[in-house]
Amino acid sequence: MKKYLIKLKSSFALLQLTTLPLFIFLSTLSLHAQEIKQKPVDKLLPSLALQLRTSKPTGIGLYTVSVTDLQQIKTTVSSNKSIRIVSIYEPAKIIVLETNWTEIEKLLQLPFIRSVDTKKKPTEELLFGFVDYAANRISTIQHYYKQYNAANVNVSIKEQKFDSNDIDLRGRILSSSFAATSTSNHASIMATMLAGGGNTWYNTKGTAWGAQLSSADFINLLPEPNSYYSNSSILLQNHSYGTIVESYYGAEAVGYDASVIANPSLLHIFSAGNSGSQAAPTGAYTGLNGYSNLTGNFKHAKNIITVGHTDTFGVVLIPSSKGPAFDGRVKPELVAFGEDGSSGAAALVSGIGAVVHDVYKRLHANTSAPASLIKAVLLNSANDVETPGIDYKSGYGSANAFAAIQTMVNNHYFTGSVSNNTQQSFTLTVPANSKQLKLTLVWTDPPAAPNTAKALVNDLDLTIALGSTTWQPWVLNSTANTNSLQQLPVRKRDSLNVVEQITIDNPVAGDYTVTVHGFAIPAGSQNFAIAYQVDTADRFTWQFPTASDHLFPGQQNVLRFQSTFSNTTGTLQLSTDDGTSWQTISTAVDLTRGYYKLQTANTISRALLRMTINSSAFTSDAFTISQRINSVVGFNCADSVLFSWSRVPGATGYRIAQLGTQYMEPFRTITDTFIVLSKQTNPSKHYSVTPLLASSAAVRSYTFNYELQGTACYIRNFIADKTGVNQGLLYLETGTGYLVKSIRFEKYTANGFVLLEQKPFTGSLQLTATDPSLVNGNNLYRAVVELTDGRKYYSDTANIYNTGNRNAVVYPNPVPYNGSVTVLTELDEDVLFQLIDNYGRVVLQQRVNDYPQQINVYNLQRGIYYYRLLRKNKKVQTGIMLIQ
């Protein structure tokens, strides 16, 4: 009781100091009383409580513990040999312990323990197929906003370690003591989708292709220490992993909300998960299939973005984990392309976020934007998909990189701050002929207590007014039944989310008043950000292909555009002669979809697209219809290398690029279909070739490392094979015919290599020769490429082992003293070789397992021996052998 009175006096003093409304004081008092009455069982987070219904944990396990006093828990466990501290996240007062359940039961009795949960094992959430950068308009910004590539933004990828030797990440990897010890293809794929440099091929150019990359291990489900983010200037961390379906506000969720509070510019982006058909095992949405199935309680945090996945047409896929959050908040916040899982979708959104950060920094003297502003821009610029307005499948829509960059470039945002029961207003001028006005308010909210029923701490309200008309945000029905969760949003005050969005269709021109009101802020003030966009009516914009893009011949390609015309259809035409003539593709393209599936002819050319709406024609950039060419290495000699490629119809030249310190760097344009490079003046080992169609670059080749292509100095392949009794065939493949005069095939004899057959070079890169007289034992060959200037290049040797008509051949005979004998037999398993001296003693015995088998005769005296081969203990061949 005395402790309760002390808390009561403390709360009354707080009331006097801050003059808070009575209801806030009463709610604070209620929290104090709840803390006092909290029983050990109430400290169990839902997934652990659910597990305990069937059995207690056995053995040693990992437990995530939230406390009110870190020093007390450290002191408590320091002398207990049964408990090991694994990690501590100080900003949220969370500690991970390794111990047994008996010790956890003891800790639960302590008053400074707030919550306990089992630590889950993270898993990757992607099976990689392909990536469509056009679906979320990433390829659009890579063409129109080349200067914004996130080159001054540092990004962290939290999972296993990505491949540090990947040429797409070359020169942009930050050292990290928090990186995992093991690498994974998944991590490398995420790194490439987020920040790949496009060095391997054009489709490995990630969203933020200039960003610096750091790595952190996802075995730690909590955020890294603040020093990790601050010391490496990390502004965004990607999390493409999950655990199990959890629908509650756990210690990890508290940790990530605290992480953003401690690092105001840091944005955490998570994959929503691939469990979209499952039901929440605990909480308000228990058993409701298809809802509240985010994979991990950390994804219920407020200050993060969770990302679901769609197909290339913006349809949310069934496996994509859905909302709402445990308390009814909108989750996921965004969706993006990811036909094989939400991992890739999160990586793409992380890349867009990094580029948005980059735009702000470049426009504000290298100052970093608050995470709330980046989040507001990403959510406000998203395209509405699925049902009209916000929903629990797609959140605020499908990420649109082009609209996000335009929002930031055009300074279409406000920032401000309010305290309890105060407000801040802004004027927004909407011009005539506007199609839609959209605004999104975001604030970084203080973390709530673990296992809270409602995560919101600071409650802000957004309104827009014009004259006497006021608009409120869109709010979903979070009642825990399917019919309610599927209802369209309505305008009302939002008391759950840290994001509020208002849209007005066909707004009249005028000066609108945007107001943010601090409805309930228990202490201090709350910063916020608002992003907005005004879409102009009767506009059409081509977004894919741009001049940097390519369509592929003879297959279906997806065109992307944006239309604000009231007309729902347009006429699409294609030109492959620079606009001289036009082929009509369709007179009824559905403009409301924003895409069209075009089946291209099997041709290679420059091309233009034209959409006609109401007699107004909109022509695309000139792009190419082309396909990737293959390069081959002709020779890789000590001083030079030659590589070549097939001629591309209509190509006016070929641009050669080599790998520089970070990216592929063009250094020569030629009209031939091969090039010889001096190694002394061209130290790079990685090259690519891009055909040029007039002024347009077609699809380039894969980048290749000439040392890994299997071609030596002119010789690509040389093999020898037995074709009959005492007959053999030699096969030579050269990499090129450049300067080749003739080919010699030679056989090794007692006099060295002698000519077997010589052929003049006639243009074919594959040549053969025959040997009709194989000797018993080892037949050794080589090929010689002779050039017109007299230089000769030799292949490696090739062998044909021959037993003739015998079961086996034993050679050499005589055998050198302390040497070895070779046993060559085509008999199958269970063959034994024995050597017998003049007294009938077996002095050497060895099983024959190889073809041929080397057998040492060390320490055997010089003289005559008798050998025999046994198969399944039956004699199959005998002979005399001399050791000299």
Backbone hydrogen bonds, N-H to C=O, Kabsch-Sander energy under -0.5 kcal/mol:
donor,donor_aa,acceptor,acceptor_aa,energy
5,L,1,M,-2.2
6,I,2,K,-2.0
7,K,3,K,-1.9
8,L,4,Y,-2.2
9,K,5,L,-2.6
10,S,6,I,-2.2
11,S,7,K,-2.4
12,F,8,L,-2.2
13,A,9,K,-2.4
14,L,10,S,-2.0
15,L,11,S,-2.2
16,Q,12,F,-2.1
17,L,13,A,-2.3
18,T,14,L,-2.2
19,T,15,L,-1.5
20,L,15,L,-0.6
24,I,21,P,-0.7
25,F,21,P,-1.7
26,L,22,L,-2.7
27,S,23,F,-2.1
28,T,24,I,-2.4
29,L,25,F,-2.6
30,S,26,L,-2.2
31,L,27,S,-1.9
32,H,28,T,-2.1
33,A,29,L,-2.4
34,Q,30,S,-2.4
35,E,31,L,-2.3
36,I,32,H,-2.0
37,K,33,A,-2.2
38,Q,34,Q,-0.8
42,D,39,K,-1.0
43,K,39,K,-0.6
43,K,40,P,-1.4
44,L,41,V,-1.1
45,L,116,V,-2.5
48,L,45,L,-0.9
49,A,45,L,-2.4
50,L,46,P,-2.6
51,Q,47,S,-1.6
52,L,48,L,-2.1
53,R,49,A,-0.6
53,R,50,L,-0.8
54,T,51,Q,-1.5
55,S,51,Q,-2.1
61,G,99,T,-3.3
63,Y,97,L,-2.8
64,T,117,D,-3.0
65,V,63,Y,-0.6
65,V,95,I,-3.3
66,S,115,S,-2.4
67,V,93,K,-2.6
68,T,112,F,-2.3
69,D,112,F,-0.5
73,I,69,D,-1.6
74,K,70,L,-2.4
75,T,71,Q,-2.5
76,T,72,Q,-2.4
77,V,73,I,-2.1
78,S,74,K,-1.4
79,S,75,T,-0.6
80,N,77,V,-1.2
81,K,79,S,-0.8
83,I,80,N,-1.7
84,R,98,E,-2.2
86,V,84,R,-0.6
86,V,96,V,-2.9
87,S,96,V,-1.2
89,Y,94,I,-3.3
90,E,88,I,-0.7
92,A,89,Y,-0.8
93,K,90,E,-1.3
94,I,89,Y,-2.0
95,I,65,V,-2.9
96,V,87,S,-2.9
97,L,63,Y,-2.8
97,L,95,I,-0.5
98,E,84,R,-2.9
99,T,61,G,-2.3
99,T,97,L,-0.6
101,W,59,G,-0.5
104,I,100,N,-1.5
105,E,101,W,-2.5
106,K,102,T,-1.3
107,L,103,E,-2.2
108,L,104,I,-2.2
109,Q,106,K,-1.2
110,L,107,L,-2.0
113,I,110,L,-1.4
114,R,66,S,-3.1
114,R,112,F,-0.6
115,S,66,S,-1.6
116,V,43,K,-2.4
117,D,64,T,-1.8
119,K,62,L,-2.3
123,T,242,G,-2.7
125,E,240,S,-1.1
127,L,340,D,-1.7
133,Y,131,V,-0.7
135,A,132,D,-0.7
136,N,132,D,-0.5
137,R,134,A,-1.8
138,I,133,Y,-2.1
139,S,133,Y,-1.3
141,I,137,R,-1.3
142,Q,138,I,-1.8
143,H,139,S,-0.8
143,H,140,T,-0.6
144,Y,140,T,-2.6
145,Y,141,I,-2.2
146,K,143,H,-0.6
148,Y,145,Y,-1.8
149,N,147,Q,-0.9
153,V,150,A,-1.8
154,N,233,S,-0.7
155,V,212,Q,-3.0
156,S,236,L,-2.7
157,I,214,S,-2.3
158,K,156,S,-0.6
158,K,238,N,-2.5
159,E,157,I,-0.9
159,E,216,A,-2.0
161,K,182,S,-2.5
164,S,162,F,-0.6
166,D,163,D,-1.3
169,L,166,D,-1.8
170,R,167,I,-0.9
172,R,169,L,-1.9
174,L,172,R,-0.5
174,L,213,L,-3.6
179,A,176,S,-0.8
184,S,161,K,-1.8
188,S,184,S,-1.7
189,I,185,N,-2.6
190,M,186,H,-2.6
191,A,187,A,-2.5
192,T,188,S,-2.1
193,M,189,I,-2.9
194,L,190,M,-2.3
195,A,191,A,-3.0
196,G,192,T,-2.6
197,G,168,D,-2.1
198,G,204,T,-1.7
204,T,201,W,-1.7
205,K,202,Y,-1.0
206,G,196,G,-1.6
206,G,204,T,-1.0
207,T,193,M,-2.1
208,A,194,L,-3.3
209,W,206,G,-0.7
209,W,207,T,-1.0
210,G,149,N,-2.7
211,A,208,A,-1.9
212,Q,153,V,-2.0
213,L,172,R,-3.1
214,S,155,V,-2.7
216,A,157,I,-2.0
217,D,178,F,-2.4
220,N,217,D,-1.1
221,L,219,I,-0.8
228,Y,225,P,-1.4
229,Y,225,P,-1.0
230,S,226,N,-2.7
231,N,227,S,-2.7
232,S,228,Y,-1.2
233,S,230,S,-0.9
234,I,229,Y,-2.5
235,L,154,N,-2.3
236,L,154,N,-0.9
237,Q,267,L,-2.3
238,N,156,S,-2.9
239,H,269,I,-2.7
241,Y,239,H,-0.8
242,G,123,T,-2.3
243,T,295,T,-1.2
246,E,294,L,-2.0
250,G,248,Y,-1.1
254,V,250,G,-2.1
255,G,251,A,-2.4
256,Y,252,E,-2.3
257,D,253,A,-2.0
258,A,254,V,-2.4
259,S,255,G,-2.1
260,V,256,Y,-1.6
261,I,257,D,-1.6
262,A,258,A,-2.4
263,N,259,S,-1.5
266,L,263,N,-2.5
267,L,235,L,-2.1
269,I,237,Q,-2.5
270,F,305,I,-3.0
271,S,239,H,-2.2
272,A,307,V,-3.0
276,G,319,P,-2.3
278,Q,275,S,-1.8
280,A,285,Y,-0.7
280,A,291,Y,-0.6
286,T,283,G,-1.5
287,G,280,A,-2.1
288,L,285,Y,-2.0
289,N,287,G,-1.2
290,G,278,Q,-2.3
291,Y,278,Q,-0.6
291,Y,288,L,-1.5
292,S,323,G,-1.8
293,N,322,K,-1.4
295,T,272,A,-1.7
296,G,244,I,-0.5
296,G,294,L,-1.4
299,K,296,G,-1.4
300,H,297,N,-1.9
301,A,298,F,-1.3
305,I,268,H,-1.9
307,V,270,F,-2.3
308,G,334,L,-2.6
310,T,336,A,-2.2
311,D,315,V,-2.0
314,G,311,D,-1.8
316,V,314,G,-0.5
317,L,309,H,-1.9
320,S,317,L,-1.5
321,S,273,G,-2.4
323,G,331,K,-0.7
323,G,392,Y,-2.7
325,A,329,R,-2.4
328,G,325,A,-2.3
333,E,306,T,-0.9
334,L,306,T,-1.9
335,V,397,G,-1.8
336,A,308,G,-1.7
338,G,310,T,-2.4
341,G,338,G,-1.8
343,S,125,E,-2.2
345,A,341,G,-0.8
346,A,342,S,-2.3
347,A,343,S,-2.1
348,L,344,G,-2.3
349,V,345,A,-2.1
350,S,346,A,-2.7
351,G,347,A,-2.1
352,I,348,L,-2.2
353,G,349,V,-2.9
354,A,350,S,-2.2
355,V,351,G,-1.9
356,V,352,I,-2.5
357,H,353,G,-2.4
358,D,354,A,-2.1
359,V,355,V,-2.4
360,Y,356,V,-2.1
361,K,357,H,-2.5
362,R,358,D,-2.4
363,L,359,V,-1.7
364,H,360,Y,-0.9
364,H,361,K,-0.6
366,N,361,K,-3.1
367,T,364,H,-1.9
371,A,264,P,-3.3
373,L,370,P,-0.9
374,I,370,P,-1.7
375,K,371,A,-2.7
376,A,372,S,-2.2
377,V,373,L,-2.5
378,L,374,I,-2.3
379,L,375,K,-2.4
380,N,376,A,-2.6
381,S,377,V,-1.9
382,A,379,L,-0.8
383,N,398,S,-3.0
391,D,395,G,-1.3
395,G,391,D,-1.2
396,Y,333,E,-3.0
397,G,394,S,-2.2
398,S,383,N,-3.0
399,A,335,V,-2.5
401,A,136,N,-2.7
404,A,400,N,-2.1
405,I,401,A,-2.4
406,Q,402,F,-2.2
407,T,403,A,-2.1
408,M,404,A,-1.8
409,V,405,I,-3.0
410,N,406,Q,-2.3
411,N,408,M,-1.3
412,H,407,T,-2.6
413,Y,411,N,-1.7
414,F,530,I,-2.6
416,G,528,F,-1.8
418,V,526,Q,-2.0
420,N,524,G,-0.6
421,N,518,G,-3.5
422,T,419,S,-1.9
424,Q,516,V,-2.3
426,F,514,V,-2.6
428,L,512,Y,-2.8
430,V,428,L,-0.6
430,V,510,G,-3.0
434,S,507,P,-0.5
435,K,535,D,-4.2
436,Q,535,D,-1.1
437,L,504,I,-2.5
438,K,533,Q,-2.2
439,L,502,I,-2.6
440,T,531,A,-2.4
441,L,500,E,-3.4
442,V,529,A,-2.6
443,W,498,V,-1.5
445,D,443,W,-0.8
451,N,249,Y,-3.8
452,T,449,A,-1.4
459,D,457,V,-0.6
459,D,520,A,-2.9
460,L,458,N,-0.7
461,D,517,H,-2.2
463,T,515,T,-2.1
464,I,471,W,-1.9
465,A,513,T,-2.1
466,L,469,T,-2.5
469,T,466,L,-2.0
471,W,464,I,-3.5
474,W,501,Q,-2.6
475,V,490,V,-3.0
478,S,476,L,-0.7
481,N,479,T,-2.6
485,L,481,N,-2.3
486,Q,482,T,-1.5
487,Q,484,S,-1.3
490,V,475,V,-2.5
492,K,473,P,-2.0
492,K,490,V,-0.6
495,S,493,R,-0.5
500,E,441,L,-2.1
502,I,439,L,-2.4
504,I,437,L,-2.7
506,N,435,K,-3.3
510,G,430,V,-2.1
512,Y,428,L,-3.2
512,Y,510,G,-0.8
513,T,465,A,-3.0
514,V,426,F,-3.3
514,V,512,Y,-0.6
515,T,463,T,-2.6
515,T,513,T,-0.5
516,V,424,Q,-2.7
517,H,461,D,-2.7
518,G,422,T,-3.5
519,F,459,D,-1.1
519,F,517,H,-1.5
520,A,459,D,-2.0
526,Q,418,V,-3.4
528,F,416,G,-2.3
529,A,442,V,-2.4
530,I,414,F,-2.9
531,A,440,T,-2.0
532,Y,412,H,-2.2
533,Q,438,K,-2.1
535,D,436,Q,-2.6
535,D,533,Q,-0.5
537,A,433,N,-2.8
538,D,564,T,-1.4
541,T,562,Q,-2.4
543,Q,560,R,-2.3
544,F,560,R,-1.8
549,D,546,T,-1.6
551,L,624,T,-2.6
554,G,601,A,-1.2
555,Q,552,F,-0.8
557,N,598,L,-3.3
559,L,557,N,-0.6
559,L,596,Y,-3.2
560,R,544,F,-2.6
561,F,594,G,-2.1
562,Q,541,T,-2.2
564,T,539,R,-2.8
570,G,589,V,-1.2
571,T,612,T,-2.2
572,L,570,G,-0.5
572,L,586,S,-3.0
573,Q,610,R,-2.4
574,L,583,Q,-2.6
575,S,608,L,-2.4
580,T,577,D,-1.1
583,Q,574,L,-3.3
584,T,582,W,-0.5
585,I,572,L,-2.8
585,I,583,Q,-0.5
586,S,572,L,-1.5
589,V,570,G,-2.9
591,L,568,T,-2.5
591,L,589,V,-0.9
592,T,568,T,-0.7
593,R,590,D,-0.8
594,G,590,D,-0.5
596,Y,559,L,-1.6
598,L,557,N,-3.5
598,L,596,Y,-0.8
599,Q,597,K,-0.5
600,T,555,Q,-2.2
600,T,598,L,-0.8
603,T,601,A,-2.1
605,S,625,I,-1.8
607,A,623,F,-2.5
608,L,575,S,-2.2
610,R,573,Q,-2.2
611,M,618,F,-2.5
612,T,571,T,-2.5
613,I,611,M,-0.5
613,I,616,S,-3.0
616,S,613,I,-2.2
617,A,615,S,-0.5
618,F,611,M,-2.6
619,T,617,A,-0.5
620,S,609,L,-2.8
623,F,607,A,-2.2
624,T,549,D,-1.1
625,I,605,S,-3.2
626,S,551,L,-2.1
626,S,624,T,-0.7
632,V,644,S,-2.7
634,G,632,V,-0.6
634,G,642,L,-2.7
635,F,642,L,-1.3
636,N,712,A,-2.2
637,C,640,S,-2.1
641,V,677,L,-2.0
642,L,635,F,-2.5
643,F,675,I,-1.8
644,S,632,V,-2.8
645,W,673,T,-2.2
646,S,630,N,-0.6
651,A,648,V,-2.2
652,T,692,L,-2.9
653,G,692,L,-0.8
654,Y,670,I,-2.9
655,R,690,T,-3.1
656,I,654,Y,-0.6
656,I,668,R,-3.5
657,A,688,S,-2.1
658,Q,665,E,-2.0
659,L,686,H,-1.6
660,G,663,Y,-2.8
665,E,658,Q,-3.4
667,F,656,I,-2.6
668,R,656,I,-1.4
670,I,654,Y,-2.5
675,I,643,F,-2.1
677,L,641,V,-3.0
677,L,675,I,-0.5
679,K,639,D,-2.2
680,Q,639,D,-0.6
682,N,678,S,-1.1
687,Y,704,F,-2.1
688,S,657,A,-1.9
690,T,655,R,-2.3
692,L,653,G,-2.6
693,L,691,P,-0.5
693,L,696,S,-3.2
694,A,692,L,-0.8
696,S,693,L,-2.2
698,A,691,P,-2.8
698,A,696,S,-0.5
701,S,689,V,-2.7
702,Y,629,I,-0.5
703,T,200,T,-2.5
704,F,687,Y,-2.4
706,Y,685,K,-1.9
706,Y,704,F,-0.7
708,L,705,N,-2.2
709,Q,706,Y,-0.8
712,A,710,G,-0.5
712,A,715,I,-3.1
714,Y,712,A,-1.6
716,R,714,Y,-0.6
716,R,733,E,-2.5
717,N,733,E,-2.0
719,I,731,Y,-2.3
721,D,729,L,-2.4
723,T,727,Q,-1.9
724,G,727,Q,-1.3
727,Q,724,G,-1.7
728,G,771,D,-2.3
729,L,721,D,-3.0
730,L,769,A,-3.4
731,Y,719,I,-2.8
732,L,767,L,-3.0
733,E,717,N,-3.1
734,T,765,L,-2.6
735,G,634,G,-0.5
735,G,714,Y,-2.4
740,V,737,G,-1.7
741,K,786,E,-3.0
742,S,786,E,-1.7
743,I,759,K,-3.2
744,R,784,V,-2.5
745,F,757,E,-3.2
746,E,782,R,-2.9
747,K,754,V,-2.6
748,Y,780,L,-2.9
749,T,752,G,-2.4
752,G,749,T,-2.0
754,V,747,K,-2.9
756,L,745,F,-3.1
757,E,745,F,-1.9
759,K,743,I,-3.1
761,F,741,K,-2.5
767,L,732,L,-2.7
769,A,730,L,-1.8
771,D,728,G,-2.6
774,L,726,N,-2.4
777,G,802,N,-3.6
779,N,777,G,-0.5
779,N,800,I,-2.4
780,L,778,N,-0.5
781,Y,798,A,-2.5
782,R,746,E,-1.9
784,V,744,R,-2.7
785,V,793,Y,-3.1
786,E,742,S,-2.6
786,E,784,V,-0.6
787,L,791,R,-3.0
788,T,739,L,-2.4
790,G,787,L,-1.8
793,Y,785,V,-2.4
795,S,783,A,-2.6
798,A,781,Y,-1.9
800,I,779,N,-2.2
802,N,777,G,-2.8
806,R,803,T,-2.0
809,V,824,L,-2.6
811,Y,809,V,-0.5
811,Y,822,T,-2.3
815,V,882,L,-3.4
818,N,857,V,-0.5
819,G,816,P,-2.0
821,V,855,I,-2.8
822,T,811,Y,-3.6
823,V,821,V,-0.5
823,V,853,Q,-2.7
824,L,809,V,-2.9
824,L,822,T,-0.6
825,T,823,V,-0.6
826,E,807,N,-1.0
831,V,848,V,-0.5
832,L,870,L,-3.2
833,F,846,Q,-2.8
834,Q,868,R,-2.4
835,L,844,L,-2.6
836,I,866,Y,-3.5
837,D,841,R,-2.2
840,G,837,D,-1.9
843,V,835,L,-2.3
843,V,841,R,-0.9
844,L,835,L,-1.3
846,Q,833,F,-2.4
848,V,831,V,-2.9
849,N,847,R,-0.8
853,Q,823,V,-2.7
855,I,821,V,-2.7
857,V,819,G,-2.5
860,L,857,V,-1.6
863,G,883,I,-2.4
865,Y,881,M,-3.1
866,Y,836,I,-3.0
867,Y,879,G,-3.0
868,R,834,Q,-2.0
869,L,877,Q,-2.9
870,L,832,L,-2.8
871,R,874,K,-3.2
872,K,830,D,-2.0
872,K,870,L,-0.5
874,K,871,R,-1.3
876,V,869,L,-3.1
877,Q,869,L,-1.2
879,G,867,Y,-1.9
881,M,865,Y,-2.8
883,I,863,G,-2.8
884,Q,815,V,-2.2
884,Q,882,L,-0.6
